[in-house]
Amino acid sequence: MNRLFLIIRREYLNIVARKSFIVMTLLIPVLSLLCMAAPALLMGLNDGERKNVVIVDEGSQLADVIKDTDEYHFMRADSLANKNPRNFYESASDTVYAVVVLPRNLAHREFLSVFSEKPVQSSLVSHLKDTFDEELTARNIETLGIPGIQEKVDECKADIKVSEIQWRDEGEEESGSAVLSQILGIVLAMLAYMFVLMYGAMIMNGVIEEKTNRIVEVIVSSCKPVELMLGKIIGVALVGLTQLFIWGGLTLLVSTAFGFGGLMTGMSDATETINAMSAARGETLPVELEEVIRTIAGVKIGQLMISFLFFGIGGFLLYGSLFAAFGSAVDQPSDASQFTTPVIMIVIFALWAGMACIENPDGPLAVWCSYIPFTSPIVMMVRIPYGIPMWELIASVVLLYGTAFAFVWLAGRIYRRGILMYGKKVSIMDIFRWIK
């Protein structure tokens, strides 16, 4: 055990003490936020000047209905002046983007035409359709000749808000949200996916580097190869947990600075949170915002984090042992692809299965993938926010850790033979022979 702890300490400090680790730990959250904001920023950069669109009214008297937007400026023309749309377009200014022709009997023909040299943007088509649909609907209602019918129709419009209430075992009722459960499931599944692949590859690269530099020959003279492998796996796992705790602490710090610290810690009494926020601002929160706060505050953050740790560590032991074993069997990282590709494909399949289970977390695919150890670390992260029976959770954890320890033992048999083997291309049959 002393040797194992020394190996864990060496592996942990060897990574954590690097400047690159500190820099990337602080930069990854910033880069993640930039990646999420990048589509909106790029769309803003891609926006050019407002496009000029000519509205040709052939007698429908609807040209004045359309309003300018941030993307389009609409110009009116009474008719085509005895020209076809193409000639009219060519005779107009070069800055004209498209020509929209409103026929005389638009209400009865139920279609209008947009002429341009190249396909127009879908936003223009949507804006035209929404505007004229609304205007023609209002005019059709007026033709009924009933005084005040438009106001009555507006009064009859319903706006139902669905409140999701969940029953707990204690008989209590809590606010829930399918959308929030989906978001949490996706985020946790992606974190588990990144945790397994990123740190698993770190283990494999570390094993190959030590083997190539012949450092491992010195190390195994003082400890067993299995102790070295297990120490590397546990050390890298602690590195990953350190990063996750730092990111969680930064999230809590930032949320507290913006006044949402109580929600981020998963307060059980959402009413106190709402009252405190209302008193601080001297105003009453809207009903919609109160419902959102109750929903967020009802999330059991502690249960989610504990489950994430259990399944994340179990999945990492399972896949980390495979990466360590395959890393010991090769001399170069490029030679490891024949072994790691099937493992990566299994992890990707687990992520796909998790995404497919979002709409039906209690379906057959979700249930079976929750028990299969190779997919449960990711799929269970999708299912847990929806609430699952405790016996399913325990059964999945037992199967995961039982399989993980079995693969650690098998990986140790591969590791102790491959770590000191040089100059030979190892095949799958060689690995099976080592296991036997």
VEXLUMNU-577923 format. One record per residue (C-alpha): residue number from 1; residue in one letter; y, z, x. Coordinates in nm, 2 decimals. Layout:
 pos code      y      z      x
 NUM    a      Y      Z      X
...
# end
This chain:
 pos code      y      z      x
   1    m   0.00   0.00   0.00
   2    n   0.24   0.07   0.29
   3    r   0.18  -0.28   0.42
   4    l   0.23  -0.43   0.08
   5    f   0.56  -0.25   0.03
   6    l   0.68  -0.36   0.37
   7    i   0.60  -0.72   0.28
   8    i   0.78  -0.69  -0.05
   9    r   1.08  -0.53   0.12
  10    r   1.09  -0.80   0.38
  11    e   1.06  -1.08   0.13
  12    y   1.32  -0.93  -0.10
  13    l   1.58  -0.86   0.16
  14    n   1.52  -1.19   0.34
  15    i   1.64  -1.37   0.02
  16    v   1.90  -1.12  -0.13
  17    a   2.08  -1.07   0.20
  18    r   2.16  -1.44   0.24
  19    k   2.51  -1.55   0.16
  20    s   2.38  -1.84  -0.03
  21    f   2.20  -1.60  -0.27
  22    i   2.52  -1.41  -0.34
  23    v   2.73  -1.73  -0.38
  24    m   2.48  -1.90  -0.61
  25    t   2.43  -1.58  -0.82
  26    l   2.80  -1.58  -0.89
  27    l   2.84  -1.95  -0.93
  28    i   2.54  -2.02  -1.16
  29    p   2.70  -1.86  -1.47
  30    v   3.02  -2.05  -1.40
  31    l   2.83  -2.38  -1.35
  32    s   2.63  -2.31  -1.67
  33    l   2.96  -2.27  -1.87
  34    l   3.10  -2.58  -1.71
  35    c   2.78  -2.77  -1.80
  36    m   2.81  -2.66  -2.16
  37    a   3.18  -2.75  -2.17
  38    a   3.14  -3.07  -1.98
  39    p   3.06  -3.30  -2.28
  40    a   3.38  -3.19  -2.46
  41    l   3.58  -3.23  -2.14
  42    l   3.43  -3.57  -2.06
  43    m   3.50  -3.69  -2.42
  44    g   3.86  -3.58  -2.38
  45    l   3.89  -3.77  -2.05
  46    n   3.72  -4.07  -2.22
  47    d   3.98  -4.07  -2.50
  48    g   4.24  -4.34  -2.44
  49    e   4.56  -4.43  -2.63
  50    r   4.55  -4.45  -3.01
  51    k   4.41  -4.78  -3.13
  52    n   4.61  -4.99  -3.37
  53    v   4.42  -5.09  -3.68
  54    v   4.58  -5.34  -3.93
  55    i   4.51  -5.27  -4.30
  56    v   4.53  -5.59  -4.50
  57    d   4.57  -5.51  -4.87
  58    e   4.47  -5.80  -5.09
  59    g   4.60  -5.62  -5.40
  60    s   4.40  -5.30  -5.43
  61    q   4.71  -5.09  -5.36
  62    l   4.51  -4.86  -5.14
  63    a   4.67  -4.93  -4.80
  64    d   4.90  -4.63  -4.82
  65    v   4.60  -4.40  -4.87
  66    i   4.47  -4.41  -4.52
  67    k   4.64  -4.17  -4.28
  68    d   4.68  -4.18  -3.90
  69    t   4.45  -3.98  -3.68
  70    d   4.45  -3.88  -3.32
  71    e   4.24  -4.19  -3.25
  72    y   4.38  -4.45  -3.48
  73    h   4.73  -4.57  -3.59
  74    f   4.71  -4.78  -3.91
  75    m   4.96  -5.06  -3.97
  76    r   5.00  -5.23  -4.32
  77    a   5.00  -5.59  -4.41
  78    d   5.03  -5.73  -4.76
  79    s   4.79  -6.03  -4.72
  80    l   4.63  -6.25  -4.47
  81    a   4.92  -6.50  -4.51
  82    n   4.67  -6.79  -4.59
  83    k   4.48  -6.72  -4.28
  84    n   4.12  -6.61  -4.22
  85    p   4.07  -6.27  -4.06
  86    r   4.00  -6.42  -3.72
  87    n   4.32  -6.63  -3.71
  88    f   4.52  -6.33  -3.84
  89    y   4.37  -6.12  -3.56
  90    e   4.45  -6.37  -3.29
  91    s   4.81  -6.42  -3.42
  92    a   4.87  -6.04  -3.42
  93    s   4.97  -5.84  -3.11
  94    d   4.71  -5.80  -2.83
  95    t   4.71  -5.43  -2.90
  96    v   4.54  -5.46  -3.24
  97    y   4.19  -5.30  -3.22
  98    a   4.06  -5.42  -3.56
  99    v   4.15  -5.57  -3.90
 100    v   4.05  -5.40  -4.22
 101    v   4.06  -5.61  -4.53
 102    l   4.08  -5.43  -4.87
 103    p   3.97  -5.67  -5.14
 104    r   4.16  -5.68  -5.48
 105    n   3.87  -5.53  -5.67
 106    l   3.76  -5.28  -5.41
 107    a   3.66  -5.02  -5.67
 108    h   3.41  -5.26  -5.83
 109    r   3.28  -5.44  -5.52
 110    e   3.23  -5.11  -5.34
 111    f   3.27  -5.25  -4.99
 112    l   3.54  -5.35  -4.75
 113    s   3.53  -5.55  -4.43
 114    v   3.63  -5.45  -4.07
 115    f   3.69  -5.74  -3.83
 116    s   3.70  -5.71  -3.46
 117    e   3.59  -5.88  -3.14
 118    k   3.34  -5.61  -3.05
 119    p   3.16  -5.33  -3.24
 120    v   3.41  -5.07  -3.36
 121    q   3.36  -4.70  -3.31
 122    s   3.16  -4.51  -3.57
 123    s   3.45  -4.27  -3.61
 124    l   3.67  -4.55  -3.76
 125    v   3.40  -4.65  -4.01
 126    s   3.35  -4.28  -4.11
 127    h   3.72  -4.23  -4.15
 128    l   3.76  -4.53  -4.37
 129    k   3.46  -4.45  -4.59
 130    d   3.55  -4.08  -4.64
 131    t   3.91  -4.17  -4.72
 132    f   3.85  -4.44  -4.97
 133    d   3.55  -4.26  -5.13
 134    e   3.77  -3.96  -5.20
 135    e   4.06  -4.17  -5.34
 136    l   3.85  -4.40  -5.56
 137    t   3.66  -4.10  -5.70
 138    a   3.99  -3.94  -5.79
 139    r   4.11  -4.26  -5.96
 140    n   3.79  -4.30  -6.15
 141    i   3.83  -3.95  -6.28
 142    e   4.19  -4.02  -6.39
 143    t   4.07  -4.33  -6.59
 144    l   3.88  -4.10  -6.82
 145    g   4.22  -4.00  -6.97
 146    i   4.15  -3.63  -7.00
 147    p   4.46  -3.43  -6.92
 148    g   4.41  -3.20  -6.63
 149    i   4.06  -3.32  -6.56
 150    q   4.11  -3.33  -6.18
 151    e   4.21  -2.96  -6.17
 152    k   3.91  -2.87  -6.39
 153    v   3.68  -3.06  -6.16
 154    d   3.82  -2.88  -5.86
 155    e   3.77  -2.55  -6.04
 156    c   3.41  -2.63  -6.11
 157    k   3.32  -2.70  -5.75
 158    a   3.10  -2.42  -5.62
 159    d   3.09  -2.29  -5.27
 160    i   2.78  -2.07  -5.23
 161    k   2.73  -1.87  -4.91
 162    v   2.38  -1.76  -4.84
 163    s   2.33  -1.41  -4.71
 164    e   2.00  -1.36  -4.53
 165    i   1.86  -1.00  -4.58
 166    q   1.55  -0.89  -4.40
 167    w   1.33  -0.59  -4.50
 168    r   1.22  -0.36  -4.22
 169    d   0.91  -0.14  -4.21
 170    e   1.13   0.17  -4.27
 171    g   1.25   0.02  -4.60
 172    e   1.59  -0.06  -4.46
 173    e   1.77  -0.39  -4.51
 174    e   1.94  -0.58  -4.23
 175    s   2.14  -0.90  -4.21
 176    g   1.97  -1.19  -4.05
 177    s   2.05  -1.55  -3.96
 178    a   1.81  -1.84  -3.90
 179    v   2.07  -2.01  -3.69
 180    l   2.12  -1.71  -3.47
 181    s   1.74  -1.67  -3.43
 182    q   1.71  -2.04  -3.33
 183    i   1.99  -2.00  -3.07
 184    l   1.83  -1.68  -2.92
 185    g   1.49  -1.85  -2.92
 186    i   1.62  -2.15  -2.73
 187    v   1.82  -1.95  -2.48
 188    l   1.53  -1.71  -2.40
 189    a   1.28  -2.00  -2.38
 190    m   1.50  -2.19  -2.14
 191    l   1.55  -1.87  -1.93
 192    a   1.17  -1.82  -1.91
 193    y   1.12  -2.18  -1.82
 194    m   1.38  -2.17  -1.54
 195    f   1.25  -1.83  -1.42
 196    v   0.89  -1.97  -1.38
 197    l   0.98  -2.30  -1.22
 198    m   1.27  -2.20  -1.00
 199    y   1.12  -1.89  -0.85
 200    g   0.77  -2.03  -0.84
 201    a   0.90  -2.32  -0.63
 202    m   1.08  -2.06  -0.41
 203    i   0.74  -1.89  -0.34
 204    m   0.57  -2.22  -0.26
 205    n   0.85  -2.34  -0.02
 206    g   0.85  -2.00   0.15
 207    v   0.47  -2.01   0.21
 208    i   0.49  -2.37   0.35
 209    e   0.78  -2.28   0.57
 210    e   0.60  -1.98   0.72
 211    k   0.28  -2.18   0.77
 212    t   0.47  -2.47   0.93
 213    n   0.66  -2.24   1.17
 214    r   0.33  -2.05   1.26
 215    i   0.50  -1.72   1.16
 216    v   0.22  -1.65   0.93
 217    e  -0.03  -1.63   1.22
 218    v   0.17  -1.33   1.35
 219    i   0.20  -1.17   1.01
 220    v  -0.17  -1.19   0.92
 221    s  -0.26  -1.02   1.24
 222    s  -0.12  -0.70   1.09
 223    c  -0.21  -0.74   0.72
 224    k  -0.46  -0.92   0.49
 225    p  -0.36  -1.26   0.36
 226    v  -0.40  -1.14   0.01
 227    e  -0.15  -0.86   0.07
 228    l   0.09  -1.12   0.22
 229    m   0.06  -1.34  -0.09
 230    l   0.09  -1.06  -0.34
 231    g   0.39  -0.92  -0.15
 232    k   0.57  -1.26  -0.16
 233    i   0.51  -1.30  -0.53
 234    i   0.64  -0.95  -0.61
 235    g   0.93  -0.98  -0.37
 236    v   1.05  -1.31  -0.52
 237    a   1.00  -1.17  -0.87
 238    l   1.23  -0.88  -0.78
 239    v   1.48  -1.13  -0.66
 240    g   1.47  -1.30  -0.99
 241    l   1.51  -0.98  -1.18
 242    t   1.80  -0.88  -0.96
 243    q   1.98  -1.21  -1.05
 244    l   1.90  -1.16  -1.42
 245    f   2.04  -0.80  -1.41
 246    i   2.35  -0.92  -1.23
 247    w   2.41  -1.19  -1.49
 248    g   2.35  -0.94  -1.77
 249    g   2.59  -0.70  -1.62
 250    l   2.86  -0.97  -1.58
 251    t   2.80  -1.08  -1.94
 252    l   2.84  -0.72  -2.06
 253    l   3.15  -0.67  -1.84
 254    v   3.32  -0.99  -1.97
 255    s   3.23  -0.91  -2.33
 256    t   3.37  -0.56  -2.30
 257    a   3.69  -0.69  -2.15
 258    f   3.74  -0.92  -2.46
 259    g   3.65  -0.64  -2.70
 260    f   3.29  -0.73  -2.79
 261    g   3.11  -0.48  -2.58
 262    g   2.98  -0.29  -2.88
 263    l   2.82  -0.61  -3.02
 264    m   2.67  -0.71  -2.69
 265    t   2.49  -0.38  -2.66
 266    g   2.33  -0.43  -3.00
 267    m   2.49  -0.14  -3.20
 268    s   2.27  -0.04  -3.49
 269    d   2.56   0.05  -3.72
 270    a   2.76  -0.27  -3.77
 271    t   3.01  -0.10  -4.01
 272    e   3.15   0.12  -3.74
 273    t   3.20  -0.18  -3.52
 274    i   3.38  -0.37  -3.79
 275    n   3.60  -0.07  -3.88
 276    a   3.69  -0.01  -3.51
 277    m   3.79  -0.37  -3.46
 278    s   3.99  -0.38  -3.78
 279    a   4.18  -0.06  -3.69
 280    a   4.25  -0.18  -3.34
 281    r   4.42  -0.49  -3.49
 282    g   4.57  -0.32  -3.79
 283    e   4.43  -0.57  -4.03
 284    t   4.12  -0.63  -4.25
 285    l   3.86  -0.87  -4.12
 286    p   3.76  -1.16  -4.35
 287    v   3.44  -1.13  -4.54
 288    e   3.29  -1.42  -4.34
 289    l   3.37  -1.26  -4.01
 290    e   3.23  -0.92  -4.13
 291    e   2.90  -1.10  -4.21
 292    v   2.89  -1.26  -3.87
 293    i   2.95  -0.93  -3.70
 294    r   2.68  -0.75  -3.91
 295    t   2.43  -1.03  -3.82
 296    i   2.50  -1.01  -3.44
 297    a   2.50  -0.63  -3.44
 298    g   2.17  -0.63  -3.62
 299    v   2.00  -0.82  -3.34
 300    k   1.77  -0.58  -3.15
 301    i   1.89  -0.67  -2.80
 302    g   1.68  -0.40  -2.64
 303    q   1.35  -0.52  -2.79
 304    l   1.43  -0.88  -2.69
 305    m   1.51  -0.78  -2.33
 306    i   1.19  -0.56  -2.30
 307    s   0.98  -0.85  -2.44
 308    f   1.15  -1.09  -2.21
 309    l   1.07  -0.88  -1.91
 310    f   0.71  -0.83  -2.00
 311    f   0.64  -1.20  -2.07
 312    g   0.86  -1.32  -1.79
 313    i   0.69  -1.10  -1.53
 314    g   0.34  -1.19  -1.66
 315    g   0.42  -1.56  -1.67
 316    f   0.56  -1.54  -1.32
 317    l   0.25  -1.36  -1.18
 318    l   0.04  -1.63  -1.34
 319    y   0.23  -1.94  -1.22
 320    g   0.36  -1.77  -0.90
 321    s   0.00  -1.71  -0.78
 322    l  -0.07  -2.08  -0.84
 323    f   0.23  -2.20  -0.65
 324    a   0.15  -1.96  -0.36
 325    a  -0.21  -2.08  -0.35
 326    f  -0.12  -2.45  -0.35
 327    g   0.16  -2.39  -0.09
 328    s  -0.10  -2.24   0.15
 329    a  -0.32  -2.54   0.11
 330    v  -0.07  -2.80   0.24
 331    d   0.14  -2.85   0.56
 332    q   0.44  -3.03   0.40
 333    p   0.62  -2.98   0.07
 334    s   0.56  -3.35  -0.01
 335    d   0.18  -3.29   0.00
 336    a   0.20  -3.02  -0.26
 337    s   0.29  -3.26  -0.55
 338    q  -0.08  -3.35  -0.62
 339    f  -0.14  -2.98  -0.70
 340    t   0.19  -2.87  -0.85
 341    t   0.24  -3.17  -1.08
 342    p  -0.03  -3.05  -1.33
 343    v   0.12  -2.70  -1.32
 344    i   0.47  -2.83  -1.39
 345    m   0.34  -3.05  -1.67
 346    i   0.19  -2.74  -1.83
 347    v   0.52  -2.55  -1.81
 348    i   0.70  -2.85  -1.96
 349    f   0.45  -2.87  -2.24
 350    a   0.50  -2.50  -2.31
 351    l   0.88  -2.57  -2.34
 352    w   0.81  -2.86  -2.58
 353    a   0.58  -2.64  -2.78
 354    g   0.85  -2.37  -2.80
 355    m   1.11  -2.62  -2.92
 356    a   0.87  -2.76  -3.18
 357    c   0.80  -2.40  -3.31
 358    i   1.17  -2.33  -3.38
 359    e   1.16  -2.46  -3.74
 360    n   0.82  -2.30  -3.81
 361    p   0.76  -2.00  -3.59
 362    d   0.46  -1.89  -3.79
 363    g   0.28  -2.23  -3.79
 364    p  -0.06  -2.29  -3.63
 365    l   0.09  -2.44  -3.31
 366    a   0.32  -2.14  -3.26
 367    v   0.04  -1.89  -3.32
 368    w  -0.21  -2.05  -3.09
 369    c   0.04  -2.12  -2.81
 370    s   0.14  -1.75  -2.84
 371    y  -0.21  -1.65  -2.74
 372    i  -0.27  -1.91  -2.47
 373    p  -0.15  -1.74  -2.14
 374    f  -0.01  -2.06  -1.99
 375    t   0.23  -2.12  -2.29
 376    s   0.28  -1.77  -2.43
 377    p   0.57  -1.67  -2.19
 378    i   0.79  -1.94  -2.33
 379    v   0.66  -1.98  -2.69
 380    m   0.68  -1.60  -2.76
 381    m   1.04  -1.60  -2.66
 382    v   1.10  -1.85  -2.94
 383    r   0.90  -1.65  -3.20
 384    i   1.02  -1.29  -3.12
 385    p   1.38  -1.33  -3.26
 386    y   1.22  -1.42  -3.60
 387    g   1.01  -1.11  -3.60
 388    i   0.63  -1.10  -3.54
 389    p   0.36  -0.84  -3.61
 390    m   0.32  -0.58  -3.33
 391    w  -0.05  -0.65  -3.30
 392    e   0.02  -1.02  -3.21
 393    l   0.27  -0.91  -2.95
 394    i   0.02  -0.67  -2.79
 395    a  -0.26  -0.92  -2.80
 396    s  -0.05  -1.18  -2.63
 397    v   0.06  -0.94  -2.36
 398    v  -0.30  -0.83  -2.29
 399    l  -0.43  -1.19  -2.27
 400    l  -0.13  -1.29  -2.05
 401    y  -0.17  -1.01  -1.79
 402    g  -0.55  -1.03  -1.79
 403    t  -0.53  -1.40  -1.71
 404    a  -0.25  -1.34  -1.46
 405    f  -0.45  -1.08  -1.26
 406    a  -0.75  -1.31  -1.27
 407    f  -0.55  -1.60  -1.13
 408    v  -0.40  -1.37  -0.86
 409    w  -0.75  -1.29  -0.75
 410    l  -0.85  -1.66  -0.75
 411    a  -0.53  -1.76  -0.57
 412    g  -0.60  -1.49  -0.31
 413    r  -0.93  -1.66  -0.22
 414    i  -0.75  -1.99  -0.18
 415    y  -0.47  -1.84   0.01
 416    r  -0.67  -1.66   0.27
 417    r  -0.85  -1.98   0.37
 418    g  -0.57  -2.23   0.34
 419    i  -0.29  -2.03   0.51
 420    l  -0.45  -2.07   0.86
 421    m  -0.57  -2.43   0.81
 422    y  -0.37  -2.71   0.98
 423    g  -0.40  -3.08   1.02
 424    k  -0.63  -3.15   0.73
 425    k  -0.55  -3.30   0.39
 426    v  -0.69  -3.06   0.14
 427    s  -0.84  -3.20  -0.18
 428    i  -0.91  -3.04  -0.52
 429    m  -1.28  -3.02  -0.43
 430    d  -1.19  -2.82  -0.12
 431    i  -1.00  -2.57  -0.33
 432    f  -1.29  -2.53  -0.56
 433    r  -1.52  -2.48  -0.26
 434    w  -1.29  -2.21  -0.13
 435    i  -1.29  -2.03  -0.46
 436    k  -1.67  -2.03  -0.46
# end
